[in-house]
Amino acid sequence: MLEEELSNQDGSIEAVKIFTIDELKKATNDFDKIAIIGQGGFGIVYKGVLPQNKIVAIKKSTVMDQSQIKQFVNEVIVVSQINHRNVVRLLGCCLETEVPLLVYEFITNGTLFHHIHELGDLSSIPGEIRLRIAKETAGALSYLHSAASTPIIHREVKSTNILLDDNFTAKVSDFGASKLVPLDKTQLTTMVQGTLGYLDPEYCHTGQLSEKSDVYSFGVVLVELLTARQAICSDSPEKEINLATYFISSMKENQLSRILDHQIVNEGNFEQLCEVANLAYSCLRLKGDERPTMKEVATELEGLAKVEKHHWVGLDENLEETEYLLSETMNFGTTNNTTGS
């Protein structure tokens, strides 16, 4: 199935190396538990070392029914068409096992989720770098939507699928659920699939998947970067469990300061924080056609990042003054139909 699909992809098959199982066993010391660097419902990711000390990440699905085989083939087809510095590169795959294996470039610094939610103060990513991560992720998604040979909807944009290298350069990963969009269509009717907290409520309600579904999910990631809060936090008070909903209510009530991460608040440049927050707010609009495109989001973040280089200074303002300034500089639209899922 895979070879047939790849042969129809205008020579893409040359870009996908077929590894033997022996090569990958050797690279992972026979899939030793010590080599595991990630796992979840999709399966397990191992760190492997190929000849010439080339470090790779090897993705192994746990079970493989017919639908998962299609998902596996889909991931290879989708990723083999992508060439972008902020997307994890697929190096090849192995078809000798019952459960096919995917071999990716190894990204050294873990996930964005790990840095902002699990490391806490130990990570302390400064605001300037958070903005760059947002800009790079938006640029990658914009490329997928409008510059790839066939438009691609990622469908699983979330902080666990944004990897970081040693320079905190963002790399979008995990294309197992992605959809190639026929050029004559702007949306697809599909079975709803995604992660709670990131799911576009319109897609959830209608089953109509469009590029704007990725925009919504990216808006949640943007709020994570602003607040250092998780998309779903079940041990929070009820109104704070869903980050998108809590963020939107905070914006509507002119209370952005209560939800922002104090670390970036204390770095100063409050007007810029508000601009990023307003951008996130527009991404989270209930109706997809009222959200910006990823290209518009990327352009906006690009502009903010340029200004950012001149403005992020470590001002040690006292918190009361900070909160006052934040509330004074907020400038929300009057749209009343914006909500979270």
VENBELQUI-V425993 format. One record per helix or strand. SS is the DSSP state (helix for helix, strand for strand). FROM is the first residue (numbers start at 1). TO is the last residue. If there is no record, write none. Layout:
SS;FROM;TO
SS;FROM;TO
This chain:
helix;2;7
helix;12;15
strand;17;18
helix;21;28
helix;33;35
strand;36;40
strand;43;50
helix;51;53
strand;54;61
helix;66;80
strand;87;87
strand;90;94
strand;101;105
strand;111;111
helix;112;118
helix;120;122
helix;127;146
strand;152;153
helix;159;161
strand;162;164
strand;170;172
strand;179;180
strand;187;189
helix;201;206
strand;208;210
helix;211;227
strand;232;232
helix;238;240
strand;242;242
helix;243;252
helix;256;258
helix;262;265
helix;270;283
helix;288;290
helix;294;311
helix;319;329
